[in-house]
Amino acid sequence: MIYNTELQTNNSELHSILDAVNALPDVGGGNELDVFRYMNNINGLFENASFPEGTKLTMNLESLRYASMASLFYNATGIEEIKMIANPEVTFIINSMFRSKSIKVIDLEDFNFLFSAASSCFYYAENLETIKGELDFTEATTVVYMFDKCEKLSYVRLKPSSLSLSISFKDSSLLSAESIQSIINGLADLTGQTTQTITFHATVKVKLTEEQITQITGKNWTLAQGGLL
Amino acid sequence: MKIVEKENFKIVTPTEDMLICNRSEKIISDELTMPLGAGLAQWEEISEEEKQRLEAEWESEIFEEATESDYQNALAELGVDLNG
């Protein structure tokens, strides 16, 4: 039997949970049970969980076929960093997945999924500062409130020209210059199509250069602003 | 709403003490910078009181998206067959 979740923590409580999983009877006569292979729903698995302060968690979900991870870390405390590893061919449902006040860093470098059912995956991650990895919104269906309440977000990268739906960073006043340009570069050219809207916090909007504003409107996007200066 | 046209875009602002809202997109703003050819059909003026009511309503909708029923709906929308 193997764990498919690697823990970079001394959290004995969490190890106990995984020991319990490890104690499940093997199936199919084999000697190993890769538990995630048989799961298609881990909604709320760590909901309201209390991890030790500063926990860094790596979740290796490469063997999952299809999975809903909605509210996976909902209201979890103590987790500071999360690294997700997954099979890029798997379909994931991850609404409200990272809705936790303690998470500061989310590493998606090896989590190359399409944001097709992830409309609120970063919603209310109030202390999230950094998202590692390029977010690909090519197959997205709704993203407009994905980053609402991400008040500490400073670093995020979008796959160039992958976004053709309205999106909002209305609560993110700390976005770095590099992140702002990456977001602008992530907007697809909608010339001849319906105009969509990109919303920045007022503090970010006033930093935009005339050239950046022309880049946005030149791709048939409307620029809105939220928050207060 | 007041519209000021610049060389490459136009700036739209609401009347005093009002905000601009796009209900279908769940967007509220106190200023819009738009392409010169873009229309305002989806945008309307709302009060601060209406803003607070809408934000509470939208938050409730977003929370409900994380439910199991939505998971099943999302799977169906994505064409995923768990029995396949």
Interface residues (C-beta under 8 A of the other chain):
Chain A: N40 N41 N43 Y66 S68 A70 S71 Y74 T91 I93 N95 S96 S116 A117 S119 S120 Y123 T141 V144 Y145 D148 S166 S168 T195 T197 T199 A202 I213 T214 I216 T217 G218 N220 W221 T222 L223 A224 Q225 G226
Chain B: N8 F9 I20 N22 E25 K26 I27 I28 S29 D30 E31 L32 T33 M34 P35 L36 A38 G39 W58 I62 F63 E65 A66 T67 E68 D70 Y71 A74 L75 E77 L78 V80 L82
